[in-house]
């Protein structure tokens, strides 16, 4: 199995959802700007023929927005709220792939799924405007729990869940999982389990040395990341990715915020806190996690 991380930002989002609509509005805005420039030049020419001027005539204040963004806002148009959601909507059906009840809970906690044919991944990535270089990790097949993704570290933070707000101390949210090939009804599938996890800041700083020492002393194989921190067991999700398809996990839109009680803390849902990274500009941006199965063409139960 291969894991890919796609960085999503406002630029890629603007180019996806309302692409045709924004192009139409941009054309209108350019036409209006050209007409205003022509009107200003004509006014200046008339003024020059009547009296001397000390400079270019000012453009009349007709209430026209000075920037395209302001023009879009004035037209009551809006750019998409979050990268990736609408572009992936045609791939949103995961029937028969993910546990339906668990998937509903994940959606309520700010995560979305898309099942995309592998041959369409490159075109989808280009449509989303995902910048390079791409992050790829060979994960292999294992029943040992390992980290698939880690969110941006935070200090005291409020996580808005479907069961109410959860106040967490310094640390970060992560996604742990495990995957292995298995026979399906016709073709092989990738069995996969994943679950959100909270990694405390102090645990993250000491876990690597402790786990490495433990592995050297016991020689019991790779350690499990399940011990890195408490997991959200209610959000355990199981699935079977079919041959030739990839599963994309993204952060969803904000859920309705609960009424604020007590000190004001920055908040986000589980999806936003788990699937995030810091970009080259130092700003936190969402990411999409792409799970690409690498499966044998067939299984033999006889061992041949």
Phi and psi restraints in degrees (value plus and minus 20) as a CYANA .aco file:
   2 UNK   PHI    -139.7   -99.7
   2 UNK   PSI     116.1   156.1
   3 UNK   PHI    -126.4   -86.4
   3 UNK   PSI     113.2   153.2
   4 UNK   PHI    -144.0  -104.0
   4 UNK   PSI     124.9   164.9
   5 UNK   PHI    -138.9   -98.9
   5 UNK   PSI     101.5   141.5
   6 UNK   PHI    -125.2   -85.2
   6 UNK   PSI     102.1   142.1
   7 UNK   PHI    -100.3   -60.3
   7 UNK   PSI     108.9   148.9
   8 UNK   PHI    -134.3   -94.3
   8 UNK   PSI     117.1   157.1
   9 UNK   PHI    -160.6  -120.6
   9 UNK   PSI     159.2   199.2
  10 UNK   PHI     -83.8   -43.8
  10 UNK   PSI     -53.2   -13.2
  11 UNK   PHI     -84.1   -44.1
  11 UNK   PSI     -69.5   -29.5
  12 UNK   PHI     -84.1   -44.1
  12 UNK   PSI     -54.0   -14.0
  13 UNK   PHI     -88.1   -48.1
  13 UNK   PSI     -61.5   -21.5
  14 UNK   PHI     -83.5   -43.5
  14 UNK   PSI     -51.6   -11.6
  15 UNK   PHI     -99.8   -59.8
  15 UNK   PSI     -29.0    11.0
  16 UNK   PHI    -122.9   -82.9
  16 UNK   PSI     -86.3   -46.3
  17 UNK   PHI     -82.8   -42.8
  17 UNK   PSI     -81.3   -41.3
  18 UNK   PHI    -124.9   -84.9
  18 UNK   PSI      22.7    62.7
  19 UNK   PHI     -76.5   -36.5
  19 UNK   PSI     -73.8   -33.8
  20 UNK   PHI     -85.5   -45.5
  20 UNK   PSI     -59.6   -19.6
  21 UNK   PHI     -85.5   -45.5
  21 UNK   PSI     -63.6   -23.6
  22 UNK   PHI     -88.0   -48.0
  22 UNK   PSI     -55.9   -15.9
  23 UNK   PHI     -83.8   -43.8
  23 UNK   PSI     -60.7   -20.7
  24 UNK   PHI     -83.0   -43.0
  24 UNK   PSI     -65.8   -25.8
  25 UNK   PHI     -84.5   -44.5
  25 UNK   PSI     -58.1   -18.1
  26 UNK   PHI     -85.1   -45.1
  26 UNK   PSI     -58.9   -18.9
  27 UNK   PHI     -82.8   -42.8
  27 UNK   PSI     -61.0   -21.0
  28 UNK   PHI     -83.4   -43.4
  28 UNK   PSI     -62.1   -22.1
  29 UNK   PHI     -84.7   -44.7
  29 UNK   PSI     -61.7   -21.7
  30 UNK   PHI     -83.7   -43.7
  30 UNK   PSI     -59.7   -19.7
  31 UNK   PHI     -83.6   -43.6
  31 UNK   PSI     -62.3   -22.3
  32 UNK   PHI     -85.1   -45.1
  32 UNK   PSI     -61.1   -21.1
  33 UNK   PHI     -82.7   -42.7
  33 UNK   PSI     -61.0   -21.0
  34 UNK   PHI     -84.8   -44.8
  34 UNK   PSI     -60.0   -20.0
  35 UNK   PHI     -87.1   -47.1
  35 UNK   PSI     -59.2   -19.2
  36 UNK   PHI     -85.2   -45.2
  36 UNK   PSI     -59.3   -19.3
  37 UNK   PHI     -84.2   -44.2
  37 UNK   PSI     -62.8   -22.8
  38 UNK   PHI     -84.3   -44.3
  38 UNK   PSI     -62.3   -22.3
  39 UNK   PHI     -82.6   -42.6
  39 UNK   PSI     -59.5   -19.5
  40 UNK   PHI     -86.1   -46.1
  40 UNK   PSI     -59.6   -19.6
  41 UNK   PHI     -86.0   -46.0
  41 UNK   PSI     -59.7   -19.7
  42 UNK   PHI     -86.1   -46.1
  42 UNK   PSI     -61.0   -21.0
  43 UNK   PHI     -83.3   -43.3
  43 UNK   PSI     -60.9   -20.9
  44 UNK   PHI     -85.2   -45.2
  44 UNK   PSI     -60.9   -20.9
  45 UNK   PHI     -83.3   -43.3
  45 UNK   PSI     -61.6   -21.6
  46 UNK   PHI     -84.8   -44.8
  46 UNK   PSI     -60.5   -20.5
  47 UNK   PHI     -86.7   -46.7
  47 UNK   PSI     -58.7   -18.7
  48 UNK   PHI     -84.7   -44.7
  48 UNK   PSI     -52.6   -12.6
  49 UNK   PHI     -94.8   -54.8
  49 UNK   PSI     -36.6     3.4
  50 UNK   PHI    -122.2   -82.2
  50 UNK   PSI     -55.6   -15.6
  51 UNK   PHI    -175.4  -135.4
  51 UNK   PSI     141.8   181.8
  52 UNK   PHI     -93.9   -53.9
  52 UNK   PSI     126.5   166.5
  53 UNK   PHI    -142.2  -102.2
  53 UNK   PSI     131.4   171.4
  54 UNK   PHI    -114.5   -74.5
  54 UNK   PSI     -18.9    21.1
  55 UNK   PHI     158.1   198.1
  55 UNK   PSI     158.7   198.7
  56 UNK   PHI     -83.7   -43.7
  56 UNK   PSI     123.1   163.1
  57 UNK   PHI     -88.0   -48.0
  57 UNK   PSI     118.7   158.7
  58 UNK   PHI     -88.6   -48.6
  58 UNK   PSI     128.0   168.0
  59 UNK   PHI     -91.9   -51.9
  59 UNK   PSI     108.3   148.3
  60 UNK   PHI     -80.3   -40.3
  60 UNK   PSI     124.2   164.2
  61 UNK   PHI    -101.4   -61.4
  61 UNK   PSI      73.2   113.2
  62 UNK   PHI    -120.3   -80.3
  62 UNK   PSI     -10.1    29.9
  63 UNK   PHI      61.2   101.2
  63 UNK   PSI     -14.5    25.5
  64 UNK   PHI     -94.7   -54.7
  64 UNK   PSI     110.9   150.9
  65 UNK   PHI     -78.8   -38.8
  65 UNK   PSI     123.0   163.0
  66 UNK   PHI     -99.4   -59.4
  66 UNK   PSI     -41.2    -1.2
  67 UNK   PHI    -146.8  -106.8
  67 UNK   PSI     140.6   180.6
  68 UNK   PHI     -85.7   -45.7
  68 UNK   PSI     -57.9   -17.9
  69 UNK   PHI     -80.4   -40.4
  69 UNK   PSI     -62.5   -22.5
  70 UNK   PHI     -86.9   -46.9
  70 UNK   PSI     -54.6   -14.6
  71 UNK   PHI     -84.2   -44.2
  71 UNK   PSI     -63.1   -23.1
  72 UNK   PHI     -82.5   -42.5
  72 UNK   PSI     -63.5   -23.5
  73 UNK   PHI     -83.3   -43.3
  73 UNK   PSI     -59.8   -19.8
  74 UNK   PHI     -87.1   -47.1
  74 UNK   PSI     -46.8    -6.8
  75 UNK   PHI    -105.8   -65.8
  75 UNK   PSI     -10.5    29.5
  76 UNK   PHI      40.0    80.0
  76 UNK   PSI       8.1    48.1
  77 UNK   PHI    -117.7   -77.7
  77 UNK   PSI     134.5   174.5
  78 UNK   PHI    -157.3  -117.3
  78 UNK   PSI     124.1   164.1
  79 UNK   PHI    -100.9   -60.9
  79 UNK   PSI     139.8   179.8
  80 UNK   PHI     -78.5   -38.5
  80 UNK   PSI     131.1   171.1
  81 UNK   PHI     -99.6   -59.6
  81 UNK   PSI     -47.7    -7.7
  82 UNK   PHI    -170.5  -130.5
  82 UNK   PSI     118.9   158.9
  83 UNK   PHI     -83.4   -43.4
  83 UNK   PSI     123.9   163.9
  84 UNK   PHI      68.5   108.5
  84 UNK   PSI     -44.2    -4.2
  85 UNK   PHI     -85.8   -45.8
  85 UNK   PSI     -72.4   -32.4
  86 UNK   PHI     -91.1   -51.1
  86 UNK   PSI     -56.6   -16.6
  87 UNK   PHI     -83.7   -43.7
  87 UNK   PSI     -47.9    -7.9
  88 UNK   PHI    -117.4   -77.4
  88 UNK   PSI     -19.3    20.7
  89 UNK   PHI     -82.6   -42.6
  89 UNK   PSI     -51.2   -11.2
  90 UNK   PHI     -92.3   -52.3
  90 UNK   PSI     -31.3     8.7
  91 UNK   PHI    -130.0   -90.0
  91 UNK   PSI      -4.5    35.5
  92 UNK   PHI     -94.5   -54.5
  92 UNK   PSI     -35.9     4.1
  93 UNK   PHI     -94.5   -54.5
  93 UNK   PSI      98.7   138.7
  94 UNK   PHI    -140.2  -100.2
  94 UNK   PSI       5.8    45.8
  95 UNK   PHI     -79.1   -39.1
  95 UNK   PSI     109.4   149.4
  96 UNK   PHI      62.7   102.7
  96 UNK   PSI     -22.8    17.2
  97 UNK   PHI    -126.5   -86.5
  97 UNK   PSI     -66.3   -26.3
  98 UNK   PHI    -133.3   -93.3
  98 UNK   PSI     132.4   172.4
  99 UNK   PHI     -83.3   -43.3
  99 UNK   PSI      99.8   139.8
 100 UNK   PHI     -83.3   -43.3
 100 UNK   PSI     -64.2   -24.2
 101 UNK   PHI     -84.1   -44.1
 101 UNK   PSI     -64.6   -24.6
 102 UNK   PHI     -87.3   -47.3
 102 UNK   PSI     -56.5   -16.5
 103 UNK   PHI     -82.4   -42.4
 103 UNK   PSI     -59.1   -19.1
 104 UNK   PHI     -80.9   -40.9
 104 UNK   PSI     -59.3   -19.3
 105 UNK   PHI     -86.2   -46.2
 105 UNK   PSI     -60.1   -20.1
 106 UNK   PHI     -82.5   -42.5
 106 UNK   PSI     -61.8   -21.8
 107 UNK   PHI     -83.2   -43.2
 107 UNK   PSI     -60.0   -20.0
 108 UNK   PHI     -84.6   -44.6
 108 UNK   PSI     -40.5    -0.5
 109 UNK   PHI    -126.1   -86.1
 109 UNK   PSI       0.9    40.9
 110 UNK   PHI      69.0   109.0
 110 UNK   PSI       6.7    46.7
 111 UNK   PHI    -143.5  -103.5
 111 UNK   PSI     127.0   167.0
 112 UNK   PHI    -149.9  -109.9
 112 UNK   PSI     134.5   174.5
 113 UNK   PHI    -146.3  -106.3
 113 UNK   PSI     131.7   171.7
 114 UNK   PHI    -164.1  -124.1
 114 UNK   PSI     116.0   156.0
 115 UNK   PHI    -127.9   -87.9
 115 UNK   PSI      91.6   131.6
 116 UNK   PHI    -139.9   -99.9
 116 UNK   PSI     111.5   151.5
 117 UNK   PHI     -76.7   -36.7
 117 UNK   PSI     116.3   156.3
 118 UNK   PHI     -77.9   -37.9
 118 UNK   PSI     -56.0   -16.0
 119 UNK   PHI     -89.5   -49.5
 119 UNK   PSI     -32.4     7.6
 120 UNK   PHI    -120.4   -80.4
 120 UNK   PSI     -20.6    19.4
 121 UNK   PHI     -83.7   -43.7
 121 UNK   PSI     -62.7   -22.7
 122 UNK   PHI     -83.7   -43.7
 122 UNK   PSI     -63.6   -23.6
 123 UNK   PHI     -86.1   -46.1
 123 UNK   PSI     -59.1   -19.1
 124 UNK   PHI     -85.6   -45.6
 124 UNK   PSI     -61.5   -21.5
 125 UNK   PHI     -82.0   -42.0
 125 UNK   PSI     -61.6   -21.6
 126 UNK   PHI     -86.0   -46.0
 126 UNK   PSI     -59.3   -19.3
 127 UNK   PHI     -84.3   -44.3
 127 UNK   PSI     -53.3   -13.3
 128 UNK   PHI     -98.1   -58.1
 128 UNK   PSI     -33.4     6.6
 129 UNK   PHI      50.0    90.0
 129 UNK   PSI      12.0    52.0
 130 UNK   PHI     -87.6   -47.6
 130 UNK   PSI     102.2   142.2
 131 UNK   PHI     -96.5   -56.5
 131 UNK   PSI     134.9   174.9
 132 UNK   PHI    -116.6   -76.6
 132 UNK   PSI     154.9   194.9
 133 UNK   PHI     -93.6   -53.6
 133 UNK   PSI     131.7   171.7
 134 UNK   PHI    -103.3   -63.3
 134 UNK   PSI     127.0   167.0
 135 UNK   PHI    -116.8   -76.8
 135 UNK   PSI     100.3   140.3
 136 UNK   PHI    -148.6  -108.6
 136 UNK   PSI     119.5   159.5
 137 UNK   PHI    -155.0  -115.0
 137 UNK   PSI     108.1   148.1
 138 UNK   PHI    -101.3   -61.3
 138 UNK   PSI      98.2   138.2
 139 UNK   PHI    -121.2   -81.2
 139 UNK   PSI     -43.3    -3.3
 140 UNK   PHI      50.3    90.3
 140 UNK   PSI    -177.5  -137.5
 141 UNK   PHI    -146.6  -106.6
 141 UNK   PSI     106.2   146.2
 142 UNK   PHI    -177.8  -137.8
 142 UNK   PSI     129.8   169.8
 143 UNK   PHI    -116.4   -76.4
 143 UNK   PSI     -15.2    24.8
 144 UNK   PHI    -105.2   -65.2
 144 UNK   PSI     112.7   152.7
 145 UNK   PHI     -88.0   -48.0
 145 UNK   PSI     110.2   150.2
 146 UNK   PHI    -158.4  -118.4
 146 UNK   PSI     138.9   178.9
 147 UNK   PHI     -96.7   -56.7
 147 UNK   PSI     103.9   143.9
 148 UNK   PHI    -111.3   -71.3
 148 UNK   PSI     -53.0   -13.0
 149 UNK   PHI    -176.8  -136.8
 149 UNK   PSI     130.5   170.5
 150 UNK   PHI    -152.1  -112.1
 150 UNK   PSI     112.8   152.8
 151 UNK   PHI    -100.0   -60.0
 151 UNK   PSI     159.3   199.3
 152 UNK   PHI     -93.2   -53.2
 152 UNK   PSI     113.9   153.9
 153 UNK   PHI     -80.4   -40.4
 153 UNK   PSI     128.4   168.4
 154 UNK   PHI    -157.8  -117.8
 154 UNK   PSI     143.9   183.9
 155 UNK   PHI    -109.5   -69.5
 155 UNK   PSI    -166.0  -126.0
 156 UNK   PHI     -78.0   -38.0
 156 UNK   PSI     109.6   149.6
 157 UNK   PHI    -166.0  -126.0
 157 UNK   PSI     125.6   165.6
 158 UNK   PHI    -123.6   -83.6
 158 UNK   PSI     105.2   145.2
 159 UNK   PHI    -123.1   -83.1
 159 UNK   PSI     101.1   141.1
 160 UNK   PHI    -108.1   -68.1
 160 UNK   PSI      91.6   131.6
 161 UNK   PHI    -131.9   -91.9
 161 UNK   PSI     151.3   191.3
 162 UNK   PHI     -88.5   -48.5
 162 UNK   PSI     -37.7     2.3
 163 UNK   PHI    -117.6   -77.6
 163 UNK   PSI     -16.4    23.6
 164 UNK   PHI     100.2   140.2
 164 UNK   PSI     153.1   193.1
 165 UNK   PHI     -90.1   -50.1
 165 UNK   PSI     124.3   164.3
 166 UNK   PHI    -146.5  -106.5
 166 UNK   PSI     101.6   141.6
 167 UNK   PHI    -113.7   -73.7
 167 UNK   PSI     103.2   143.2
 168 UNK   PHI    -137.4   -97.4
 168 UNK   PSI     129.3   169.3
 169 UNK   PHI    -103.5   -63.5
 169 UNK   PSI    -187.2  -147.2
 170 UNK   PHI     -79.3   -39.3
 170 UNK   PSI     116.1   156.1
 171 UNK   PHI     139.9   179.9
 171 UNK   PSI    -170.9  -130.9
 172 UNK   PHI    -177.2  -137.2
 172 UNK   PSI     138.1   178.1
 173 UNK   PHI    -114.7   -74.7
 173 UNK   PSI     128.4   168.4
 174 UNK   PHI    -158.4  -118.4
 174 UNK   PSI     146.3   186.3
 175 UNK   PHI    -138.8   -98.8
 175 UNK   PSI      96.8   136.8
 176 UNK   PHI    -124.1   -84.1
 176 UNK   PSI     130.9   170.9
 177 UNK   PHI    -181.3  -141.3
 177 UNK   PSI     154.3   194.3
 178 UNK   PHI    -172.0  -132.0
 178 UNK   PSI     133.5   173.5
 179 UNK   PHI    -173.5  -133.5
 179 UNK   PSI     128.8   168.8
 180 UNK   PHI    -176.6  -136.6
 180 UNK   PSI     128.1   168.1
 181 UNK   PHI     -94.4   -54.4
 181 UNK   PSI     129.3   169.3
 182 UNK   PHI    -173.0  -133.0
 182 UNK   PSI     135.9   175.9
 183 UNK   PHI     -91.4   -51.4
 183 UNK   PSI     119.3   159.3
 184 UNK   PHI    -124.7   -84.7
 184 UNK   PSI    -185.5  -145.5
 185 UNK   PHI     -87.1   -47.1
 185 UNK   PSI     -52.1   -12.1
 186 UNK   PHI    -151.5  -111.5
 186 UNK   PSI     -72.8   -32.8
 187 UNK   PHI    -131.8   -91.8
 187 UNK   PSI     143.6   183.6
 188 UNK   PHI     -81.9   -41.9
 188 UNK   PSI     134.3   174.3
 189 UNK   PHI    -151.4  -111.4
 189 UNK   PSI     144.8   184.8
 190 UNK   PHI    -125.2   -85.2
 190 UNK   PSI      90.5   130.5
 191 UNK   PHI     -95.5   -55.5
 191 UNK   PSI     114.8   154.8
 192 UNK   PHI    -163.8  -123.8
 192 UNK   PSI     119.4   159.4
 193 UNK   PHI    -149.8  -109.8
 193 UNK   PSI     115.9   155.9
 194 UNK   PHI    -166.5  -126.5
 194 UNK   PSI     138.2   178.2
 195 UNK   PHI    -177.9  -137.9
 195 UNK   PSI     120.3   160.3
 196 UNK   PHI     -90.2   -50.2
 196 UNK   PSI     132.0   172.0
 197 UNK   PHI    -163.5  -123.5
 197 UNK   PSI     126.0   166.0
 198 UNK   PHI    -125.2   -85.2
 198 UNK   PSI     103.8   143.8
 199 UNK   PHI    -128.6   -88.6
 199 UNK   PSI      93.5   133.5
 200 UNK   PHI     -88.0   -48.0
 200 UNK   PSI     131.2   171.2
 201 UNK   PHI     -81.0   -41.0
 201 UNK   PSI     -61.9   -21.9
 202 UNK   PHI     -90.2   -50.2
 202 UNK   PSI     -54.9   -14.9
 203 UNK   PHI     -86.3   -46.3
 203 UNK   PSI     -59.2   -19.2
 204 UNK   PHI     -84.5   -44.5
 204 UNK   PSI     -52.6   -12.6
 205 UNK   PHI     -95.6   -55.6
 205 UNK   PSI     -46.2    -6.2
 206 UNK   PHI    -132.3   -92.3
 206 UNK   PSI     -27.6    12.4
 207 UNK   PHI     -88.6   -48.6
 207 UNK   PSI     -56.9   -16.9
 208 UNK   PHI     -83.4   -43.4
 208 UNK   PSI     -68.5   -28.5
 209 UNK   PHI     -85.0   -45.0
 209 UNK   PSI     -62.5   -22.5
 210 UNK   PHI     -84.0   -44.0
 210 UNK   PSI     -63.2   -23.2
 211 UNK   PHI     -90.6   -50.6
 211 UNK   PSI     -55.7   -15.7
 212 UNK   PHI     -86.3   -46.3
 212 UNK   PSI     -63.0   -23.0
 213 UNK   PHI     -81.4   -41.4
 213 UNK   PSI     -63.7   -23.7
 214 UNK   PHI     -82.2   -42.2
 214 UNK   PSI     -59.5   -19.5
 215 UNK   PHI     -88.0   -48.0
 215 UNK   PSI     -59.2   -19.2
 216 UNK   PHI     -87.2   -47.2
 216 UNK   PSI     -54.2   -14.2
 217 UNK   PHI     -96.6   -56.6
 217 UNK   PSI     -57.3   -17.3
 218 UNK   PHI    -119.9   -79.9
 218 UNK   PSI     -45.3    -5.3
 219 UNK   PHI      31.9    71.9
 219 UNK   PSI      28.5    68.5
 220 UNK   PHI    -123.5   -83.5
 220 UNK   PSI       3.1    43.1
 221 UNK   PHI      68.6   108.6
 221 UNK   PSI    -195.4  -155.4
 222 UNK   PHI     -83.0   -43.0
 222 UNK   PSI     117.1   157.1
 223 UNK   PHI     -91.6   -51.6
 223 UNK   PSI     140.1   180.1
 224 UNK   PHI    -113.9   -73.9
 224 UNK   PSI     114.0   154.0
 225 UNK   PHI     -94.9   -54.9
 225 UNK   PSI     -22.4    17.6
 226 UNK   PHI     -82.4   -42.4
 226 UNK   PSI     -44.8    -4.8
 227 UNK   PHI    -108.1   -68.1
 227 UNK   PSI     -18.9    21.1
 228 UNK   PHI     -94.7   -54.7
 228 UNK   PSI     -35.8     4.2
 229 UNK   PHI     151.2   191.2
 229 UNK   PSI     151.0   191.0
 230 UNK   PHI     -85.1   -45.1
 230 UNK   PSI     124.9   164.9
 231 UNK   PHI    -131.0   -91.0
 231 UNK   PSI     136.7   176.7
 232 UNK   PHI    -108.5   -68.5
 232 UNK   PSI      63.1   103.1
 233 UNK   PHI     -79.7   -39.7
 233 UNK   PSI     -50.1   -10.1
 234 UNK   PHI     -87.0   -47.0
 234 UNK   PSI     -38.6     1.4
 235 UNK   PHI    -121.1   -81.1
 235 UNK   PSI      -4.4    35.6
 236 UNK   PHI     -80.6   -40.6
 236 UNK   PSI     106.1   146.1
 237 UNK   PHI    -144.1  -104.1
 237 UNK   PSI     111.9   151.9
 238 UNK   PHI    -134.9   -94.9
 238 UNK   PSI     128.5   168.5
 239 UNK   PHI    -179.4  -139.4
 239 UNK   PSI     151.3   191.3
 240 UNK   PHI    -157.6  -117.6
 240 UNK   PSI      86.7   126.7
 241 UNK   PHI    -104.5   -64.5
 241 UNK   PSI     103.6   143.6
 242 UNK   PHI     -93.8   -53.8
 242 UNK   PSI     142.2   182.2
 243 UNK   PHI     -80.3   -40.3
 243 UNK   PSI     113.7   153.7
 244 UNK   PHI      68.3   108.3
 244 UNK   PSI     -17.1    22.9
 245 UNK   PHI    -143.2  -103.2
 245 UNK   PSI     136.9   176.9
 246 UNK   PHI    -144.5  -104.5
 246 UNK   PSI     125.2   165.2
 247 UNK   PHI    -122.9   -82.9
 247 UNK   PSI     106.5   146.5
 248 UNK   PHI    -130.1   -90.1
 248 UNK   PSI     110.3   150.3
 249 UNK   PHI    -136.4   -96.4
 249 UNK   PSI     105.7   145.7
 250 UNK   PHI    -151.2  -111.2
 250 UNK   PSI     144.7   184.7
 251 UNK   PHI    -101.7   -61.7
 251 UNK   PSI     119.7   159.7
 252 UNK   PHI    -113.6   -73.6
 252 UNK   PSI    -195.3  -155.3
 253 UNK   PHI     -91.7   -51.7
 253 UNK   PSI     144.9   184.9
 254 UNK   PHI     -83.1   -43.1
 254 UNK   PSI     117.0   157.0
 255 UNK   PHI    -100.1   -60.1
 255 UNK   PSI     149.2   189.2
 256 UNK   PHI     -83.7   -43.7
 256 UNK   PSI     106.2   146.2
 257 UNK   PHI     -90.9   -50.9
 257 UNK   PSI     115.6   155.6
 258 UNK   PHI     -92.1   -52.1
 258 UNK   PSI     141.1   181.1
 259 UNK   PHI     -84.0   -44.0
 259 UNK   PSI     113.6   153.6
 260 UNK   PHI     -90.8   -50.8
 260 UNK   PSI     107.5   147.5
 261 UNK   PHI    -149.3  -109.3
 261 UNK   PSI     106.8   146.8
 262 UNK   PHI      66.9   106.9
 262 UNK   PSI    -183.1  -143.1
 263 UNK   PHI     -81.2   -41.2
 263 UNK   PSI     125.3   165.3
 264 UNK   PHI     -95.6   -55.6
 264 UNK   PSI     101.8   141.8
 265 UNK   PHI    -144.1  -104.1
 265 UNK   PSI     124.3   164.3
 266 UNK   PHI     -82.5   -42.5
 266 UNK   PSI     124.9   164.9
 267 UNK   PHI    -159.2  -119.2
 267 UNK   PSI     138.6   178.6
 268 UNK   PHI    -180.4  -140.4
 268 UNK   PSI     148.5   188.5
 269 UNK   PHI    -108.2   -68.2
 269 UNK   PSI     157.2   197.2
 270 UNK   PHI     -83.8   -43.8
 270 UNK   PSI     -60.0   -20.0
 271 UNK   PHI     -82.1   -42.1
 271 UNK   PSI     -66.0   -26.0
 272 UNK   PHI     -85.6   -45.6
 272 UNK   PSI     -56.1   -16.1
 273 UNK   PHI     -97.7   -57.7
 273 UNK   PSI     -46.2    -6.2
 274 UNK   PHI    -108.0   -68.0
 274 UNK   PSI     -63.5   -23.5
 275 UNK   PHI    -121.8   -81.8
 275 UNK   PSI      53.4    93.4
 276 UNK   PHI    -167.6  -127.6
 276 UNK   PSI     136.5   176.5
 277 UNK   PHI    -171.2  -131.2
 277 UNK   PSI     148.6   188.6
 278 UNK   PHI    -120.0   -80.0
 278 UNK   PSI     102.1   142.1
 279 UNK   PHI     -99.7   -59.7
 279 UNK   PSI     156.6   196.6
 280 UNK   PHI     -78.9   -38.9
 280 UNK   PSI     -45.2    -5.2
 281 UNK   PHI    -105.6   -65.6
 281 UNK   PSI     -17.4    22.6
 282 UNK   PHI      64.2   104.2
 282 UNK   PSI     -20.2    19.8
 283 UNK   PHI    -112.9   -72.9
 283 UNK   PSI     125.3   165.3
 284 UNK   PHI     -95.5   -55.5
 284 UNK   PSI     111.3   151.3
 285 UNK   PHI    -154.3  -114.3
 285 UNK   PSI     132.3   172.3
 286 UNK   PHI     -95.8   -55.8
 286 UNK   PSI     137.0   177.0
 287 UNK   PHI    -151.2  -111.2
 287 UNK   PSI     140.0   180.0
 288 UNK   PHI    -132.5   -92.5
 288 UNK   PSI     114.4   154.4
 289 UNK   PHI    -118.9   -78.9
 289 UNK   PSI     102.3   142.3
 290 UNK   PHI    -131.0   -91.0
 290 UNK   PSI      98.4   138.4
 291 UNK   PHI    -121.4   -81.4
 291 UNK   PSI      92.3   132.3
 292 UNK   PHI    -129.9   -89.9
 292 UNK   PSI      89.6   129.6
 293 UNK   PHI     -89.9   -49.9
 293 UNK   PSI     123.1   163.1
 294 UNK   PHI    -140.1  -100.1
 294 UNK   PSI      85.6   125.6
 295 UNK   PHI    -143.2  -103.2
 295 UNK   PSI     131.5   171.5
 296 UNK   PHI     -89.2   -49.2
 296 UNK   PSI     138.8   178.8
 297 UNK   PHI     -93.4   -53.4
 297 UNK   PSI     -42.6    -2.6
 298 UNK   PHI    -179.4  -139.4
 298 UNK   PSI     142.3   182.3
 299 UNK   PHI    -137.9   -97.9
 299 UNK   PSI     125.0   165.0
 300 UNK   PHI    -139.5   -99.5
 300 UNK   PSI      98.0   138.0
 301 UNK   PHI     -96.3   -56.3
 301 UNK   PSI     -33.4     6.6
 302 UNK   PHI    -106.0   -66.0
 302 UNK   PSI     -31.1     8.9
 303 UNK   PHI      71.6   111.6
 303 UNK   PSI     -21.8    18.2
